[in-house]
Amino acid sequence: MPLPAGSQGRVLVFDSLQNRTYRSALVMLHPLAPSKALDFLGRLCLAAVFVNALPGKFSGFQATAAAIASKGIPEPLAGVLLVAAIVILIAGSLLLVFGSNTRLGASLLLVFLVPTTLIFHTVPIDPAFFMNLALIGALILAITRSTSAAVPNFRDVRARDGMKALR
């Protein structure tokens, strides 16, 4: 249904044709803008790097905990830190891609990535160090850019479905 001229995203919905009373309802007619779609795709690709690291942490839990302990962290604490890292990776990735607060997701991933990079990849510097630097930069960009409006919002879909019921 095309909008009346000058309505600017509002449609008049008549409650009663006899009284000509009306109320306005916001119509969500804006498709996902290309920049928002690219933001979403970028966040999805960024989170994929962290999600890809999860299966190895699950399947090689003991070996990963031993690698953490080999860096001077006490053995019992290594397992606790690994569990915390897994939780942070899952929560951070989900929030970065689908959350209404992508800054929180990016911050959680930084909380995981910065100490991991410093502990495991600096002495000696290995190729993963430079990849982690790039990821840290991307997460900082995600924090400094407000991208929460680029997250697909299912409330918009419900609002559109509600409009159909009002017609």
C-alpha positions, 0 to 999 in steps of 0.5 A: 500500500503506497503512503499518502503524499507527505505522510513521512512513514505514517499511515492514518488508520480509521477507527471509525468511519462514521466519526472519522477519528483516527490514530497514526501508526508507524509503518516500517517501510525501510529495507535494510540499507546497504551500509547496515547490511555491510556492517552486519556482514562485517560483524558476522565475519569478525565473529566467525573467527572467534566461533571457529576457535571454539571446537578446538577448545571443547575437543582439546580441553585438557591440552588447551588447559595444559598449554595455559598452565605451561605459561606459568598459570597454576593448573586449577586456574588454567581450567577455570580460565579456559571455561571463562574464555569459552563463555566469553567467546560465545557471549561476545560473538552472539552479542557482536552479531545479534545483540542490541549492544554490539559494543558489549560483544566487542568489549567481551571479545577484547577481554579475551583477545588482548591477554591471549595475544600477550600471553601466547603470541608475543614471546617469540612473536608468531604469525598469530600475533599479527592476526590478533592485532588486526582483530583487536583493531577491528574490535576497537572499530566495532566499539567506536562505531555505533552499529547497534541499529544495523542489527536485524530487529524482529520488533520491526517485523512484528510492527509490520505484521501488526499494521496488517492486522490494523488494515 
